[in-house]
Amino acid sequence: MARKKTTRSRIEPSFEGSRSQGSSRTIADDRVAGKTTPKSTTAKRRKKPQSKARKPRGRTSRGRITGALRSMVYWCCVLGIWGGIAIAGVVIFYGARMPSAATWSIPDRPPNVKIVSVKGETMANRGATGGEALLLGDMSPYIPEAVIAIEDRRFYSHFGVDPIGLARAMVSNLTAGGMVQGGSTLTQQLAKNLFLSPERTVERKVQEVLLAFWLEHRFTKDQILEMYLNRVYFGSGAYGVEAASRRYFRKPARDVSLAEAALLAGLLKAPSRLSPARDPKAAEARSQVVLAAMREQGVVSDTEIATALTSPQVRAKSYWTGSENYVADLVMQRLPDLVGKITEDLVVDTTIDFQLQHEAEKALRATLENNGAKLNVSQGALVSIDGTGAVRALIGGREYATSQFDRATDALRQPGSAFKPFVYAAALEQGRTPLSVRNDAPVKIGKWTPENYDGKYRGKVTLSDALTHSLNTVAAQLVMEVGPKTVVQTARRLGIEAPMKANASIALGTSEVTLLELTGAYAPFMNGGYKATPHVIRRVSTHDGKVLYENTYDNPPRVIDPAVAAMMNQMLVRVVEEGTGRKARLDGWPAAGKTGTTQSYRDALFVGYTANLATGVWFGNDNGKPMKNVTGGGLPAETWKQFMQAAHEGLPPARLPMGGPMPPVAIDGPSGADGDAVAGLVRDLAPVPVSRDATGATDNNFLTPPADIGSAPAQPDGNKRTTLLDILMGN
């Protein structure tokens, strides 16, 4: 029994497994065994194998397709799961490397310095951004509309990342075979600008997405858009819409038109390449793409589009233009000394009169355009200040876009004869008057023999005549009489700050000075003897109005006696009326001034003033090459007149402080008995009536120095007069 069971168990699997394959063998076995199979059963058995043989063939074609689809779905799910796990791992990995979200904060926008004129007009913005931050309501509504239309049309509906926009960008890039469209939202771009570097890595992209989510959670859509528009780069050094508007259109962002807004929005794709300062045609073509996007989204009407398309093409220069940028650079140079490190937005009120600034720029450029080529003059500068030292106009060069070097404040140049008023002022302080007489003749001071410009000598002349005709020999005599150190001290007291050499040649302006300080040193003559420290910054305040600095030049010290100032005015008026500065005469206004020309015509200057303004003009070449016979009484005097005539138009004439008859000079000295002695000496120094000889030459009680002066004043001992300075110095 056990054997049979074992045999059956061994047979059954084989039987079962071969039943479908050996149906004929089974029938035969049944017959041998004497068993009779019913006909119906036999038929069923005969049919059954046939049907089973056909089913596998029917399922093969359909089954393969179904199986393939099922496999595809299965493996897609598997890959999707693993891909999701991988992406989650990457996000977790790079996210873990970021600081805690609790510590995230919006970095401060780089501070901007807004520089305004004396009337509050914006002249320039300085700082890393080049413009102040604005609220959405303070800018043209076309700007955000244009940016959203071209950069992120679903900005107000997505959650920081736009899957639809990302998919569309991927399809476009695959179709084009390259990167033609980006999928980043404005929020992602802001996150990148605020926190991340521009490199394209997986880590940076993951961090960008996480930061975009954080921004959307922390801020409203309008706040995000506002931050974006105030920080995004628009090319040509302009960050933010205010900076870009002033850079390209020379207007504030609130006044930007539809066409201009489209141009700005178009720059975001490639700010440097599409800048209208670099490629106006490319910028215009891109702006039309922006306009089409705005029309497609229905934010503007067809009429507005038609108007925008007919607007003139923007042609921005390659750099900031306008002479006011010289002023802005000067402000930024001096601002840290007044308020320290700049950590917030500031507003700087300057002393500049914008109208005078434009008039000065126009006059200087006109002179150079009309005469520069034929007279070999390539550069010029102009400074105009009032009696307090406030700078009303400053032009540092011919064209700021071409050269940002400020020739009015930074260039040290020899002033030539424009320095002589300080020599004469020092002489007047020691008791001489405009009617004092000197001999215009060849002189020798050591190895130096100064000569007059025209090579002629006039014999006995008054100091007024000598200054009127800019006689070098008389100026050299006066320097040796009063002493070179005294001349340096006088010039320093009046406002010259540059190093000066105390030698005889200082009479002819051989020590280099800046045009700004030279002009400022003339102002005490204009205002009656008070120091006029040149300054351009009037007030510095924060954006919310807190005053950080205000200048203190309202009560300047007296640096020269009013009587000396009056006599200087009398002489310098003659220079303009009948001397070397005749081309500077104004219609209806009394003016005074002095010309200056350096050796070989390398520099030509005219510094003059009215009761309102003191203005200095310089012409020359940066490389020091000589001009073609250009003197201070030529182009500089003519330019000075053109500017000053425009500056005084419509104003009632005002007289300069010239006083009455020549008074004795009085300088503050010791009190008591010594003071009486000084007063008596002053009376001795008073001028005597002028007499003329048969030739008409004037003479007075001052002796004419000999032709060869030597290294010190040479006067006969018996006739040597003690000066007021000698008493004060104890000599």
C-alpha positions in Angstrom: 0.0 0.0 0.0 2.7 2.3 0.8 4.4 1.6 -2.4 1.3 2.2 -4.4 0.7 5.5 -2.7 4.1 6.6 -3.4 3.8 5.6 -7.0 0.6 7.5 -7.3 2.0 10.6 -5.7 4.9 10.5 -8.2 2.6 10.0 -11.1 0.0 12.7 -10.3 2.2 15.7 -10.9 3.3 14.3 -14.2 -0.2 13.5 -15.1 -1.6 16.8 -14.2 1.2 18.6 -15.9 0.8 16.6 -19.1 -3.0 16.4 -19.3 -3.4 19.3 -21.6 -0.6 18.0 -23.9 -1.5 14.3 -24.1 -5.3 14.0 -24.5 -5.0 11.3 -27.2 -2.8 9.2 -25.0 -5.4 9.4 -22.2 -8.2 8.2 -24.5 -6.1 5.3 -25.6 -5.4 4.4 -22.0 -9.0 4.4 -21.2 -9.8 2.1 -24.0 -7.1 -0.3 -23.0 -8.4 -0.3 -19.5 -11.8 -1.3 -20.9 -13.4 1.8 -20.0 -15.9 3.4 -22.3 -15.9 7.2 -22.5 -19.3 8.7 -23.2 -19.6 10.4 -26.6 -20.5 13.8 -25.1 -17.6 13.7 -22.7 -15.3 12.7 -25.5 -16.5 15.6 -27.6 -16.0 18.0 -24.7 -12.6 16.7 -24.2 -11.9 17.0 -27.9 -13.1 20.6 -28.0 -11.4 21.6 -24.8 -7.9 21.2 -26.0 -8.7 23.1 -29.2 -10.1 26.1 -27.3 -7.1 26.1 -24.9 -4.8 26.0 -27.8 -6.4 29.1 -29.4 -6.6 31.4 -26.2 -2.9 31.8 -25.7 -2.6 32.9 -29.4 -5.4 35.5 -28.9 -3.9 37.0 -25.8 -0.4 37.3 -27.1 -0.9 40.5 -29.1 -3.3 42.2 -26.7 -1.4 40.9 -23.7 1.9 42.2 -24.8 0.6 45.8 -25.3 -1.3 45.7 -22.0 1.7 44.2 -20.2 4.0 46.8 -21.7 1.7 49.6 -20.5 1.4 48.1 -17.1 5.1 47.8 -16.9 5.6 51.3 -18.0 3.1 52.6 -15.5 4.7 50.5 -12.8 8.2 51.6 -13.5 7.2 55.2 -13.9 5.6 55.0 -10.5 8.7 53.4 -9.1 11.0 56.0 -10.7 8.7 58.8 -9.7 8.8 57.6 -6.1 12.5 57.3 -6.1 12.9 60.5 -8.0 10.7 62.3 -5.4 12.8 60.7 -2.6 16.0 61.9 -4.4 14.6 65.4 -4.9 13.5 65.5 -1.3 16.9 64.3 -0.2 18.6 67.0 -2.2 16.3 69.7 -0.9 16.8 68.5 2.7 20.6 68.3 2.2 21.0 71.8 0.7 18.2 73.2 2.9 20.0 71.9 6.0 23.1 73.9 4.9 21.1 77.1 5.0 20.7 79.2 8.2 17.6 78.7 10.2 14.6 80.4 8.6 14.0 82.2 11.9 17.2 84.2 11.2 16.4 85.1 7.6 15.8 88.8 7.0 15.8 91.1 4.0 19.3 92.6 3.6 19.4 96.4 3.7 19.4 98.0 0.3 22.7 99.8 -0.3 22.3 103.4 0.9 21.6 106.1 -1.7 22.6 109.7 -1.6 20.1 112.0 -3.3 21.8 115.3 -4.2 19.5 118.3 -4.8 20.0 121.9 -5.9 19.3 124.9 -3.7 15.7 124.9 -5.0 15.2 121.2 -4.3 15.7 119.9 -7.9 17.3 116.4 -8.1 20.7 116.8 -9.6 22.1 113.3 -9.1 21.9 110.1 -7.1 25.1 108.4 -5.8 25.6 105.0 -4.2 25.7 101.4 -5.3 22.2 101.6 -6.7 22.3 105.0 -8.3 18.7 105.9 -7.2 16.5 106.0 -4.2 13.9 103.4 -3.3 10.2 104.2 -4.3 6.8 102.9 -3.2 4.7 101.4 -6.0 2.4 104.4 -5.8 5.3 106.7 -6.4 6.3 105.2 -9.7 4.5 105.2 -13.1 1.8 102.4 -13.1 3.1 101.3 -16.5 6.3 100.1 -15.0 5.0 97.2 -12.8 2.4 96.3 -15.5 5.2 96.0 -18.1 7.4 94.0 -15.9 4.7 91.5 -14.9 3.6 91.1 -18.5 7.0 90.1 -19.8 8.6 88.5 -16.8 5.9 86.8 -14.7 2.3 87.0 -16.0 0.9 84.8 -13.2 2.7 86.7 -10.5 -0.4 87.4 -8.5 -1.7 83.8 -8.6 1.4 81.5 -8.0 2.9 80.6 -4.7 6.5 81.7 -5.5 7.2 79.0 -8.1 5.1 78.8 -11.3 4.8 75.2 -12.5 2.9 76.2 -15.6 5.5 78.8 -16.5 8.3 76.4 -15.8 6.7 73.7 -18.1 6.1 76.3 -20.8 9.8 77.4 -20.6 11.0 73.8 -20.8 8.9 73.1 -23.9 10.1 76.3 -25.5 13.7 75.5 -24.8 13.5 71.9 -26.0 11.8 73.1 -29.2 14.4 75.8 -29.8 17.3 73.5 -28.9 18.7 76.0 -26.4 17.9 78.4 -23.6 15.4 80.9 -25.0 13.1 81.3 -22.0 13.4 81.2 -18.3 11.0 79.8 -15.8 11.9 81.8 -12.7 9.2 83.9 -11.2 9.8 87.5 -10.0 9.9 86.1 -6.5 12.6 83.7 -7.4 14.6 86.5 -9.1 14.2 88.6 -6.0 15.4 85.8 -3.8 18.5 85.4 -6.1 19.2 89.1 -6.1 18.8 89.5 -2.3 20.6 86.4 -1.0 22.4 84.4 -3.7 25.2 84.5 -6.1 24.5 84.4 -9.9 26.2 81.0 -10.4 24.0 78.3 -11.9 24.3 75.3 -9.6 21.8 72.8 -8.2 22.4 74.1 -4.7 21.7 77.7 -5.7 18.5 76.7 -7.5 17.2 74.7 -4.5 18.0 77.6 -2.2 16.3 80.0 -4.6 13.1 78.0 -4.4 13.2 77.7 -0.7 13.8 81.5 -0.3 11.0 82.2 -2.8 8.6 80.2 -0.6 9.8 82.1 2.4 9.3 85.5 0.7 5.8 84.6 -0.4 4.9 83.6 3.2 6.5 86.6 4.8 5.5 89.5 2.4 2.5 90.5 0.3 2.7 90.4 -3.5 2.9 94.2 -3.7 5.8 94.3 -1.2 7.7 91.6 -3.2 7.1 93.5 -6.5 8.2 96.8 -4.8 11.4 95.3 -3.5 12.1 93.7 -6.9 11.6 97.0 -8.9 13.8 98.9 -6.4 16.7 96.4 -6.6 16.8 94.8 -10.0 19.6 95.8 -12.4 18.7 97.8 -15.5 22.1 98.1 -17.0 24.6 101.0 -17.3 25.1 101.0 -13.5 21.5 101.6 -12.7 19.8 99.6 -9.9 16.1 100.1 -9.4 13.5 101.9 -11.5 14.3 105.4 -10.2 18.0 105.1 -11.1 17.2 103.7 -14.5 14.6 106.3 -15.3 17.0 109.1 -14.5 19.9 107.3 -16.3 18.1 106.7 -19.6 15.3 109.4 -19.7 16.6 112.0 -17.3 13.3 112.1 -15.4 11.9 110.5 -12.3 10.2 107.1 -12.4 6.8 108.6 -11.7 6.9 110.5 -15.1 7.8 107.4 -17.2 5.5 106.9 -20.2 4.2 103.5 -21.5 6.9 103.3 -24.2 9.6 104.1 -21.7 8.2 101.6 -19.2 8.3 98.9 -21.9 11.9 99.7 -22.6 12.8 99.4 -19.0 11.0 96.0 -18.6 12.7 94.8 -21.8 16.1 95.4 -20.3 15.6 92.8 -17.6 16.3 89.9 -20.0 19.9 91.2 -20.7 20.5 94.6 -19.0 24.0 95.2 -20.4 23.4 93.9 -23.9 20.0 95.6 -24.4 20.9 98.9 -22.8 19.9 101.9 -25.0 23.2 103.4 -24.2 24.9 100.4 -25.9 22.4 99.3 -28.6 19.3 101.5 -29.0 17.9 99.4 -31.8 18.0 96.2 -29.8 16.4 98.0 -26.8 13.6 99.3 -29.1 13.0 95.9 -30.6 12.7 94.3 -27.2 10.4 97.1 -25.9 8.0 96.2 -28.8 7.9 92.6 -27.6 6.9 93.9 -24.1 4.2 96.1 -25.6 2.8 93.1 -27.5 2.7 91.0 -24.3 0.9 93.9 -22.5 -1.7 94.1 -25.2 -2.1 90.3 -25.2 -2.9 90.4 -21.5 -5.2 93.3 -21.9 -3.5 95.7 -19.5 -3.3 98.5 -22.1 -5.5 99.6 -24.9 -4.8 99.6 -28.7 -4.8 103.4 -28.6 -2.1 103.4 -25.9 -0.1 100.8 -27.9 -0.3 102.9 -31.0 0.9 106.0 -29.2 3.8 104.1 -27.6 4.9 102.7 -31.0 5.1 106.2 -32.5 7.1 107.6 -29.6 10.7 108.8 -30.5 13.4 106.2 -30.0 15.4 106.6 -26.8 19.0 107.5 -27.4 20.8 107.5 -24.1 24.5 108.4 -23.9 27.1 105.9 -22.8 27.6 107.5 -19.4 26.0 110.0 -17.1 26.1 113.4 -18.7 25.6 116.9 -17.4 28.0 119.1 -15.5 26.0 118.6 -12.3 27.8 115.2 -12.0 31.0 117.1 -11.2 29.1 118.6 -8.3 27.8 115.2 -7.2 31.3 113.7 -7.2 32.5 116.6 -5.1 29.7 116.1 -2.7 30.5 112.4 -2.3 34.2 113.2 -1.8 33.5 115.5 1.1 30.4 113.9 2.6 32.2 111.2 4.8 34.1 114.0 6.6 30.9 115.6 7.6 28.6 112.7 8.6 31.0 109.7 8.8 30.2 106.3 7.2 27.0 106.4 5.1 24.7 103.6 6.3 21.2 104.9 5.2 19.6 106.9 2.5 20.6 110.6 2.7 19.5 113.8 1.1 22.1 116.4 0.5 21.0 120.0 -0.1 23.6 121.8 -2.1 24.2 125.5 -2.8 24.1 125.0 -6.5 21.6 127.1 -8.5 20.6 124.7 -11.3 19.8 127.5 -13.7 23.2 129.1 -13.2 24.8 125.6 -13.6 23.2 125.2 -17.0 24.2 128.7 -18.1 27.8 128.1 -17.1 27.9 124.7 -18.9 26.4 126.3 -22.0 28.9 129.2 -22.0 31.9 126.9 -21.5 30.9 124.4 -24.2 30.0 127.1 -26.7 33.5 128.7 -26.3 35.2 125.3 -26.8 33.1 124.3 -29.7 33.6 127.6 -31.5 37.3 128.1 -30.8 38.8 125.0 -29.4 40.0 123.4 -32.6 41.5 126.5 -34.2 43.2 127.7 -30.9 44.3 124.3 -29.7 42.1 124.4 -26.6 40.6 121.1 -25.4 39.4 121.8 -21.8 38.0 124.4 -19.6 36.5 124.9 -16.1 34.3 127.4 -14.4 33.5 128.1 -10.7 31.0 130.7 -9.4 30.5 131.5 -5.7 28.6 134.1 -3.8 29.9 136.4 -1.0 29.5 133.7 1.6 31.5 131.2 -0.3 28.5 129.1 -1.4 29.2 127.5 -4.8 26.4 128.5 -7.2 27.9 126.8 -10.3 30.8 124.4 -10.9 31.9 123.0 -14.2 34.8 120.6 -14.0 35.4 120.0 -17.7 34.1 120.1 -21.2 32.1 116.9 -21.0 31.6 114.7 -18.0 30.8 111.6 -20.1 34.2 111.9 -21.7 36.2 112.8 -18.6 35.2 112.7 -15.0 38.3 114.6 -13.8 37.3 117.8 -12.1 39.6 120.6 -13.3 37.9 123.1 -11.0 38.7 121.4 -7.7 41.4 118.9 -8.4 43.7 120.4 -11.0 46.6 122.4 -9.7 47.6 125.1 -12.2 49.7 128.2 -12.2 47.4 131.2 -11.9 49.8 133.6 -13.6 48.9 137.3 -13.1 45.6 136.3 -11.6 47.6 135.9 -8.4 48.8 139.6 -8.4 45.8 140.9 -6.4 47.2 139.1 -3.3 50.5 140.8 -3.8 48.8 144.2 -4.1 46.6 143.5 -1.1 49.7 142.7 1.0 51.3 146.0 -0.2 48.1 148.0 0.7 48.0 146.5 4.1 51.5 147.9 4.8 50.4 151.4 3.9 50.6 151.8 0.1 47.7 153.0 -1.9 46.5 152.7 -5.5 48.2 156.1 -6.1 51.6 155.0 -4.9 54.2 155.2 -7.7 56.7 152.7 -8.8 59.1 152.6 -11.7 58.2 150.3 -14.6 61.7 149.4 -15.8 63.8 146.3 -16.2 64.6 144.8 -12.8 66.8 142.0 -11.6 66.1 140.0 -8.5 69.0 137.6 -7.9 69.3 135.8 -11.2 65.7 136.5 -12.2 64.8 139.3 -14.5 61.0 139.6 -14.9 59.7 141.2 -18.1 56.3 142.6 -19.0 54.0 140.7 -21.4 54.4 143.2 -24.2 58.1 143.7 -23.6 57.6 147.5 -23.1 58.3 149.6 -20.0 56.3 152.7 -19.0 58.5 154.4 -16.4 56.8 155.9 -13.4 53.3 154.4 -12.9 50.8 154.2 -10.0 50.0 150.9 -8.5 46.6 151.2 -10.0 48.1 151.6 -13.5 50.5 148.7 -12.9 47.7 146.4 -11.9 45.4 147.6 -14.7 48.0 146.7 -17.3 49.4 143.7 -15.4 53.0 145.0 -15.3 55.2 142.2 -14.0 58.1 144.5 -13.0 56.0 146.4 -10.5 54.5 143.2 -9.0 58.0 141.8 -8.5 59.1 145.0 -6.8 56.1 144.9 -4.4 56.9 141.3 -3.5 60.4 142.2 -2.5 59.2 145.2 -0.6 56.7 143.4 1.6 58.5 140.1 1.5 57.4 136.8 -0.2 56.4 135.3 3.1 54.0 138.1 3.7 52.4 137.6 0.3 52.0 133.9 1.1 50.4 134.7 4.5 48.0 137.2 2.9 47.0 134.7 0.2 46.6 132.0 2.8 44.4 134.3 4.9 42.2 135.1 2.0 41.6 131.5 1.1 44.5 129.9 -0.9 45.2 126.5 0.7 47.5 124.9 -1.8 51.3 124.8 -1.0 53.0 128.1 -2.0 56.7 128.8 -2.4 57.7 132.0 -0.7 60.0 133.4 -3.5 60.1 136.4 -5.7 58.5 134.7 -8.6 55.3 134.2 -6.6 54.5 137.7 -7.9 53.7 136.2 -11.3 51.7 133.3 -10.0 54.2 130.5 -10.2 52.8 128.5 -7.3 50.0 126.2 -8.4 46.5 126.5 -7.0 43.0 125.2 -7.8 40.4 127.3 -9.6 38.0 126.9 -6.8 40.3 128.3 -4.1 41.6 131.0 -6.3 38.0 132.2 -7.0 37.1 131.9 -3.3 40.1 134.1 -2.4 38.7 136.9 -4.5 35.4 137.0 -2.6 36.7 139.0 0.3 37.2 141.9 -2.0 33.6 141.6 -3.1 32.0 141.3 0.3 34.0 143.9 2.1 36.8 141.9 3.7 35.1 138.7 5.1 36.5 135.2 4.4 34.4 133.2 1.9 35.2 129.5 2.4 34.0 127.7 -0.7 31.4 125.1 0.1 28.8 123.2 -1.9 27.0 121.2 0.9 24.4 123.2 2.7 22.6 120.5 4.7 22.7 116.7 5.1 19.6 114.9 6.3 18.1 111.4 6.4 15.3 110.4 4.2 12.8 111.1 7.1 14.1 114.6 7.6 16.6 114.2 10.5 19.4 116.8 10.0 22.9 115.3 10.3 24.9 118.3 9.2 24.3 122.0 8.5 27.1 124.3 7.4 28.3 127.1 9.7 29.6 129.7 7.3 27.0 132.2 8.2 29.4 134.3 10.4 32.7 134.3 8.6 35.8 136.0 10.1 37.1 139.3 8.7 40.3 138.6 6.9 41.1 142.0 5.3 40.4 145.5 6.3 37.4 147.0 4.5 39.5 150.0 3.4 42.0 147.6 1.8 39.1 145.8 0.1 37.7 149.1 -1.2 41.0 150.1 -2.7 41.4 146.6 -4.3 38.0 147.0 -5.8 38.9 150.4 -7.2 42.0 149.0 -8.9 40.3 145.8 -10.2 37.4 147.7 -11.6 39.9 149.5 -13.8 41.3 146.2 -15.0 37.9 145.4 -16.5 37.0 148.9 -17.6 40.3 149.8 -19.4 42.9 147.1 -18.8 43.6 143.6 -19.7 40.1 142.4 -18.8 38.1 144.7 -21.1 36.4 141.8 -22.8 34.7 141.0 -19.5 32.8 144.3 -19.2 29.1 143.8 -18.3 26.2 145.8 -19.5 24.8 147.8 -16.6 26.8 146.1 -13.9 30.0 147.2 -12.3 32.5 144.4 -12.4 36.1 143.8 -11.2 38.6 141.1 -12.0 42.1 140.1 -13.1 43.5 138.1 -16.1 46.1 135.5 -15.9 48.3 133.8 -18.5 51.1 131.3 -17.9 54.3 130.7 -19.8 53.9 129.6 -23.4 50.1 130.0 -23.1 49.6 126.8 -21.2 47.0 128.3 -19.0 44.6 131.2 -19.4 42.4 132.5 -16.6 40.0 135.3 -15.7 38.7 135.7 -12.2 36.2 138.5 -11.7 33.3 139.5 -9.5 30.3 141.7 -9.1 28.5 142.5 -5.9 26.6 139.2 -6.3 29.0 136.6 -7.7 32.7 135.9 -8.0 33.5 133.7 -11.0 36.7 132.1 -12.2 37.2 130.6 -15.7 40.2 128.5 -16.9 41.1 127.2 -20.3 44.0 124.9 -21.3 44.9 121.3 -22.1 45.2 118.4 -19.7 48.6 117.4 -21.2 50.0 120.9 -20.7 50.4 121.6 -24.4 50.5 125.3 -25.3 47.4 127.0 -26.8 47.6 129.3 -29.7 48.1 132.8 -28.2 45.2 132.4 -25.8 45.4 134.9 -22.9 43.3 135.4 -19.8 41.9 138.5 -21.5 40.6 136.5 -24.4 38.6 133.3 -24.2 38.3 133.2 -20.4 37.2 136.9 -20.2 34.7 136.3 -23.0 33.2 133.2 -21.4 33.1 134.9 -18.1 31.1 137.7 -19.6 28.6 135.4 -21.3 27.9 133.5 -18.1 27.8 136.5 -15.8 25.5 138.5 -18.2 23.0 135.6 -18.1 23.4 135.2 -14.4 22.6 138.9 -13.7 19.8 139.2 -16.3 16.8 140.9 -14.8 18.5 141.9 -11.5 18.9 145.5 -10.4 22.6 146.6 -10.5 24.5 146.7 -7.3 27.7 148.6 -6.5 30.8 147.1 -5.2 32.2 148.4 -1.8 34.7 150.9 -3.1 34.4 153.4 -0.3 35.2 157.1 -0.7 38.6 158.8 -1.1 41.6 156.7 -0.2 41.6 156.3 3.6 44.6 155.5 5.7 45.1 151.8 6.4 44.3 150.7 9.9 45.1 147.2 11.2 44.2 146.0 14.7 47.2 146.3 16.9 48.2 146.5 20.6 46.1 148.7 22.9 47.3 151.6 25.1 50.3 153.7 24.3 51.4 151.3 21.6 48.0 151.7 20.0 48.5 155.5 19.9 51.9 155.0 18.3 50.3 152.8 15.7 47.6 155.4 15.0 50.3 158.1 14.6 52.2 155.9 12.2 49.0 155.3 10.2 48.6 159.0 9.8 52.2 159.2 8.5 51.4 156.5 5.9 48.5 158.5 4.5 49.0 159.4 0.8 50.0 162.9 -0.1 48.5 164.9 -3.0 49.6 163.6 -6.3 51.7 165.9 -8.5 52.7 165.5 -12.1 55.8 166.6 -13.8 56.2 168.1 -17.2 55.9 164.7 -18.8 52.7 163.9 -17.0 54.2 161.2 -14.8 53.0 161.1 -11.3 55.1 161.2 -8.2 54.5 161.0 -4.4 56.4 160.7 -1.2 57.4 157.0 -1.9 60.7 156.6 -3.4 61.0 154.7 -6.7 63.2 151.6 -6.1 66.3 151.2 -8.2 66.3 149.0 -11.2 68.4 146.3 -9.5 66.6 145.5 -6.3 68.6 142.4 -5.2 67.3 140.0 -2.6 65.8 142.6 -0.2 64.1 146.0 -0.4 66.8 148.6 -1.2 66.1 152.1 -0.1 68.5 154.8 1.2 68.8 154.5 5.0 68.0 158.2 5.5 64.7 157.8 3.7 63.7 154.3 4.8 60.2 154.3 6.2 59.2 151.9 9.0 56.1 150.1 8.0 53.2 149.1 10.2 54.1 145.5 9.8 57.6 146.3 11.2 56.1 147.7 14.4 53.7 144.8 14.8 56.6 142.3 14.3 58.9 144.2 16.7 61.4 145.3 14.0 
